[in-house]
Amino acid sequence: MALGFTLGRTDTNSPDSFIKNLVAGSRHLVLAFLGGVVFNIANLLLVAAIALAGLAVAFPVGIGLALVIGSALNYVITPKGSPLFLFGGILLVCVAIVLDALAYRKISPDLKVSSKGIVSSLLCGVGMGLFYGFVAKALTGENHLGP
């Protein structure tokens, strides 16, 4: 708290004021907290997936899926920009994930990837894709949090 008062903005008229964030609505604080919890659980799942399935599998699946879900969800929440470019890019990410899986299978045909690792990667991707929805809701509405 001392750090917020010494290095943060204390002007209550500013949208990113430390004091204004302290008195934000409890709903917004809970949403921001839930966003952090979901993101951290997704990070733990990514680490577990890397340990179980290897970096070459876990990272493209988990982070690729997070990118796909997060981009689509953010466009649904705030439709800004060109949907053609956005969803074209999402399609390219999906193609990249599939090509990565095919390349990994071709390079290492005798290696078996743990199903627990793939499930952990998928859960990680879903969590990382969904966390920002909580944060975005915490930043809007009456008595919302500032940046």
N, C-alpha and C positions, 0 to 999 in steps of 0.2 A: 504494500500500500504506500509506503514511503517513496518507493521508486516511482509510482504513478503520480504522486504529488510533486516530485522534484523534476522528473523528466517528461511527464505527461502534460497535456494541455489542460489547464484548469478553468479556462474561459467557458462558462456555461452556455454561451450563445453558439459555440462551435459544435458542429455535429460529431466531431471526434473527441469531444471533451471527456477526460477521465471521470469527472464528477457526474456528467450526464450518463455515462455508462454504469456508474455505481447505482443510480436510481432508476435504471431501466426496468421495465416490467419483468416480473418473475417468469412469465411465460417465455419471454425472449432469452432470459438467462438459462432456463432449462433447455430450450432448443439448441443454444450454442453449446451447452454442456453435452447434450446427446450427440451433436455432431462430432465433438471431440472424442467421445466414447466410441462411436461407430468407426471413426477413422483409425483410432488406436487399436481396436480389435482387428480391423482389416490389416493393419501393419503387422500385428502378431501372426495373423494367418498367412501373410506373405512370407514371413521368416520361416514359419513351419513348412510352408509349401516348398520353399527353396531347400530346406533340409531334407524333405521327403522325396521331391521330384527333381531337384536340381535347378540351377538358375536358368538354364536354357529353356526349360518348360514353364516353370512357375512365373517368371517375370513377364514374358510375352502374354501368357494367358491372363494372369491377374491384372496387370497394368493395362493391357489392351482392352479387356472387358470393362475395367474402370473408366477408361477413356470413352468407350462406346456408350455406356450407361450414363455417365456424367454429362457428356455432351448432349445427348438426346434429352435427358431430364432438364438440363439448364435451358435448352431451347423451348421445352414445353412450359417451363416456369416463366421465362422472359424471352419471348420470340423476337430476337434481334438478329440482324444479319441475313445473309442469303441461305435459305434452306437447301438450295441446290448444292452449294459449296459445302455446307455443313454435313449434310447427309451423304454427299459424295465422298467426303473425307472419312466419315464413319464407315462407309462401305470399303474404302481402301484399307482402313485399319483392320476390319474383319478379314479381308483377303490376306493381309500381312500375317495375321495370327494363324490362319490356315496354312499358308505357305511355310511359315516357321515350323509348324508341327510336321508337315510333310518332309521338310529338309532334315529335321531332327531324326525322323524315322528312317530316312534314307542313309544318313551318316552312321547311325547307331541302331541297326535293325535287331541286334541281339539283346539290347538293353531294354528291360521292362521298366516302365514308369509306374510308380506307385499310384493306385487309384485314390488313396488318401491325399496324396500330394496334389492330384488334379482337382479333387473336391475342395481342398484348402485354397487352391489358386482361384477356383470359381467363386468361392465364398468371399475371398479377399477382393476380387474384382467387383462383386456386387456391393460390398461394404464401402469400398472406396468410391464407387460410382454414386452411391446414395447419400454419403455424408454431407455433401454440400447443400442438399435440399434443406436440411435442418439449419445450417448456417445462413442460407439465403432468407429463410423465414425469420430468423432472429434479427436480421438487419432491416426488416420492413415492418410497417405498422406503427401504431402509436406507442410511444415510450420504447422505441427500438434501440438496439445497440448500435454504436458507431463503428467505423472501420478499425 
